[in-house]
Amino acid sequence: MFDLLVLGGLGVDIRVRVPALPVPLADSVIVPPIDLRVGNTGAGVALAAHAIGLDVMVVDVLGEDAAGDVVRGALARAASASSTRLTTVLRDDPRGTRRSVNLVDQEGRRMSLYDPRGPAVAPPAFAAADIAALVADARHVHVSIMDWMRGLMPAVQGAARANGIAISTDLHDWDGENEYHQAFAVAADWVFVSDVKLGQVGTSGAHAEAALPGRIRVITSGARGASVAEPGGVTARIPAAMPPGPVIDTNGAGDALVAGFVAARLHGHSTVESAHYGARVAAAACTWDGMEYPPGLLPLPI
């Protein structure tokens, strides 16, 4: 059995350090070396969770291309560097590997330009019965909002309910209404969502409660922290944790928060305690360049 099953969300990040955001208008701008490395939300959750001691399985589609080789190499390095398991089940995606261009300013803030390799219809990737069997072998399931996963959400939800397993998902900058996200929001027990389109801290909670009734909700607000609420409960403010060093790159911080929250819950901590620990993991992740975290960088759950 695995502690965490991550469904979807592998890709590569093309990281470009820029003088400022938004980027100054110019014909050309000299920048430091441009890096191509593992990225995207599923990789961020899986690698952070593995770095803090969880046994992780990642299931996704990936192109048989150079970008896919970057992802496979990073996952293999992480797996070989730890005694905990990081296992992958990958199928070929003829559309190629997803990729993002991340513009990162001098303070570590970023803007991501995401290429999902669409908008063509996602090819069939996994049979519902195969996904259900993998769900049944996990203590927790985290679903990335990938196109190939939408039609499989009933199978994920059915297997999770039958085995008493919680499902989480990150809806990112959902506005509470976009229909694409509904299949994921409906199936999830724990929902992570940015306040970018829900509204600012203090006003987004009511909107989220109306859009996501009956769920544990973690609303992230970047450097301003987060808020967390149980179904029908009082919303608790979670201040951002102090990074243990200079902020280098905020890309992947939200994914690290998710990983920390899941790990703490699996260790028996409350929702609020788990959110505080997730904030600490996210802060530590910001002090590292990339998602391949070295041993000891991320705080371990107690």
C-alpha positions in Angstrom: 0.0 0.0 0.0 1.1 3.5 -0.8 0.6 6.6 1.5 -0.2 8.8 -1.5 -1.5 8.2 -5.0 -1.0 11.2 -7.3 -3.2 11.1 -10.4 -2.0 13.3 -13.2 0.0 16.5 -13.3 3.5 15.7 -14.6 5.3 18.1 -17.0 8.3 20.3 -17.4 9.0 23.8 -16.4 11.1 26.2 -18.5 12.3 28.6 -15.9 13.4 32.1 -16.9 14.7 34.6 -14.4 13.5 38.1 -15.4 14.3 41.5 -14.0 10.7 42.2 -12.9 7.1 41.2 -13.3 5.5 42.2 -15.6 8.5 41.8 -17.9 9.7 45.1 -19.2 8.7 45.7 -22.9 11.8 45.3 -25.0 13.0 43.6 -28.2 15.3 41.4 -26.1 16.3 41.0 -22.4 19.5 39.3 -21.2 18.6 36.7 -18.6 20.6 34.1 -16.6 20.7 30.5 -18.0 17.3 29.2 -18.9 16.6 25.9 -17.2 14.4 23.0 -18.4 13.4 20.8 -15.4 10.6 18.7 -13.9 7.6 20.7 -13.0 3.8 21.1 -13.0 1.4 20.4 -10.1 1.4 16.6 -9.9 5.2 16.5 -9.9 5.3 19.2 -7.2 3.0 17.3 -4.9 4.6 14.0 -5.5 8.2 15.1 -5.0 7.5 17.2 -1.9 5.5 14.4 -0.4 8.3 11.9 -1.1 10.8 14.3 0.4 8.9 14.4 3.7 8.8 10.7 4.0 5.6 9.4 2.2 5.5 6.4 0.0 4.2 7.8 -3.3 2.8 6.4 -6.6 2.4 8.8 -9.6 0.1 7.8 -12.4 -0.1 9.9 -15.6 0.4 10.2 -19.3 3.7 11.5 -20.6 5.1 12.1 -24.1 7.8 10.0 -25.6 9.9 13.1 -26.1 12.8 15.0 -24.6 10.6 16.8 -22.2 9.2 13.5 -21.0 12.8 12.3 -20.5 13.4 15.2 -18.1 10.4 14.2 -16.0 11.4 10.5 -16.0 15.0 11.3 -15.0 13.9 13.6 -12.1 11.5 11.0 -10.7 14.2 8.3 -11.0 16.7 10.4 -9.2 14.3 11.1 -6.3 13.4 7.5 -6.0 17.0 6.4 -5.8 17.9 9.0 -3.2 15.5 7.8 -0.5 14.4 4.6 1.3 10.8 5.6 0.8 9.1 4.6 -2.4 8.4 6.8 -5.4 6.8 4.6 -8.1 5.4 5.6 -11.4 2.8 4.2 -13.8 3.1 6.1 -17.1 1.3 5.8 -20.4 2.3 7.5 -23.7 0.5 10.7 -24.6 0.9 11.2 -28.4 0.3 14.9 -27.9 3.6 15.2 -26.0 4.6 16.2 -22.5 2.9 19.2 -20.8 5.1 22.2 -20.2 5.1 25.6 -18.6 7.3 28.7 -19.0 7.8 30.1 -15.5 8.9 33.7 -15.4 10.5 34.3 -12.0 11.5 37.8 -10.7 14.3 38.7 -8.3 12.1 38.2 -5.3 11.1 34.7 -6.3 7.6 35.6 -7.5 6.5 33.9 -10.7 4.1 33.9 -13.5 3.4 30.6 -15.3 2.5 30.2 -19.0 0.9 26.7 -19.2 0.8 24.5 -22.3 -1.4 21.5 -21.6 -0.7 20.0 -25.1 -4.4 20.6 -26.1 -7.0 21.5 -26.9 -7.4 18.2 -28.7 -9.5 15.6 -26.9 -7.4 13.6 -24.5 -6.7 10.0 -25.7 -7.9 7.1 -23.5 -5.2 6.5 -21.0 -6.3 4.1 -18.3 -9.2 1.8 -17.8 -11.6 2.7 -15.0 -11.0 -0.6 -13.4 -7.2 -0.2 -13.4 -7.5 3.3 -11.8 -10.0 1.9 -9.2 -7.5 -0.8 -8.2 -4.7 1.7 -7.7 -7.0 3.9 -5.6 -7.8 0.9 -3.4 -4.1 0.4 -2.7 -3.5 4.0 -1.3 -4.1 5.7 2.0 -4.9 9.0 0.2 -5.5 10.1 -3.3 -4.6 13.5 -4.8 -6.1 14.3 -8.2 -4.6 16.9 -10.6 -7.2 18.5 -12.9 -5.9 16.9 -16.0 -8.2 16.4 -19.0 -7.7 12.6 -19.1 -8.8 12.3 -15.5 -12.2 14.0 -15.8 -14.0 11.0 -17.2 -12.4 8.7 -14.6 -13.5 10.7 -11.5 -16.6 8.5 -10.9 -14.3 5.5 -10.7 -11.9 7.3 -8.4 -14.7 8.4 -6.2 -16.3 5.0 -6.1 -13.2 3.2 -5.2 -12.2 5.8 -2.6 -15.6 5.6 -0.9 -15.6 1.8 -0.9 -12.3 1.8 0.9 -12.7 4.8 3.2 -10.0 6.9 1.4 -10.1 10.6 1.2 -9.6 12.4 -2.1 -8.0 15.8 -2.5 -7.6 18.1 -5.5 -6.1 21.5 -6.2 -8.5 23.7 -8.3 -5.8 26.4 -8.6 -7.4 29.7 -9.8 -11.0 28.4 -10.0 -13.6 31.1 -9.9 -16.2 28.8 -8.2 -18.2 28.4 -11.4 -16.1 27.2 -14.3 -17.6 23.9 -15.4 -14.3 22.2 -16.2 -13.4 22.0 -12.5 -16.8 20.6 -11.4 -16.0 16.9 -11.9 -13.0 17.3 -9.6 -14.7 19.5 -7.0 -17.7 17.2 -6.7 -15.5 14.1 -6.1 -13.0 15.6 -3.6 -13.2 15.6 0.2 -10.3 18.2 0.6 -10.2 21.0 -1.8 -7.3 23.4 -2.3 -7.9 26.6 -4.3 -6.3 29.9 -4.8 -8.1 33.1 -3.8 -7.0 34.8 -7.1 -10.5 34.5 -8.6 -12.6 33.6 -5.5 -11.7 36.9 -3.9 -9.2 38.2 -1.4 -8.7 36.8 2.1 -11.7 37.5 4.3 -14.2 37.6 1.4 -13.3 34.3 -0.4 -14.5 32.0 2.4 -18.2 32.5 1.9 -17.8 32.1 -1.9 -15.9 28.9 -1.4 -18.4 27.5 1.1 -21.2 28.2 -1.3 -19.3 26.6 -4.2 -17.8 23.7 -2.2 -20.3 22.7 0.4 -19.4 19.7 2.7 -15.7 19.8 2.0 -12.6 20.7 3.8 -11.4 23.8 2.1 -7.9 25.3 2.0 -7.8 28.7 0.3 -4.3 29.8 -0.5 -3.2 33.4 -0.7 0.5 33.2 -1.5 2.7 35.3 0.8 -0.4 36.3 2.7 -0.9 32.8 4.0 -4.1 30.7 3.7 -7.4 30.0 5.3 -8.9 26.6 6.2 -12.4 25.5 7.1 -14.1 22.2 7.9 -17.6 21.7 6.5 -19.9 24.0 8.4 -17.1 25.1 10.7 -15.3 28.3 11.5 -12.7 29.5 9.0 -9.2 29.6 10.5 -6.5 32.0 9.2 -3.1 30.3 8.6 -0.3 32.9 8.4 2.6 32.2 5.9 5.5 30.5 7.6 8.9 32.2 7.8 11.2 30.7 5.2 14.3 29.2 6.7 16.5 31.0 4.2 16.3 33.5 1.3 13.4 33.0 -1.1 14.8 31.7 -4.4 11.8 30.4 -6.3 8.1 30.3 -5.3 7.2 27.9 -8.0 5.9 24.7 -6.4 5.1 26.3 -3.0 1.4 25.6 -3.3 2.1 21.9 -4.3 4.4 21.6 -1.3 1.7 23.0 1.0 -0.7 20.3 -0.3 1.9 17.6 0.3 2.5 18.8 3.8 -1.2 19.0 4.6 -1.8 15.5 3.3 1.2 14.1 5.3 0.1 15.7 8.5 -3.4 14.4 8.1 -2.1 10.9 7.5 -0.1 11.3 10.8 -3.4 12.0 12.6 -3.2 15.8 12.9 -6.2 18.1 12.8 -7.1 20.2 9.7 -5.7 23.4 11.2 -2.5 21.7 12.5 -2.1 20.2 9.0 -2.5 23.6 7.3 0.2 25.1 9.6 2.6 22.3 8.8 1.8 22.6 5.1 2.7 26.3 5.3 6.1 25.4 6.8 6.8 22.9 4.0 5.8 25.5 1.4 8.1 28.1 3.0 11.0 25.7 3.0 10.3 24.8 -0.6 10.7 28.5 -1.6 14.3 28.4 -0.5 15.2 25.8 -3.1 15.6 26.2 -6.9 13.3 23.6 -8.4 11.3 20.7 -7.1 14.0 18.1 -6.6 14.4 18.8 -2.9 17.6 17.6 -1.2 17.3 15.5 2.0 16.7 17.6 5.1 15.4 20.7 3.3 11.7 20.2 4.0 10.6 19.8 7.6 9.4 16.4 8.5 6.0 15.8 10.1 5.9 15.2 13.8 
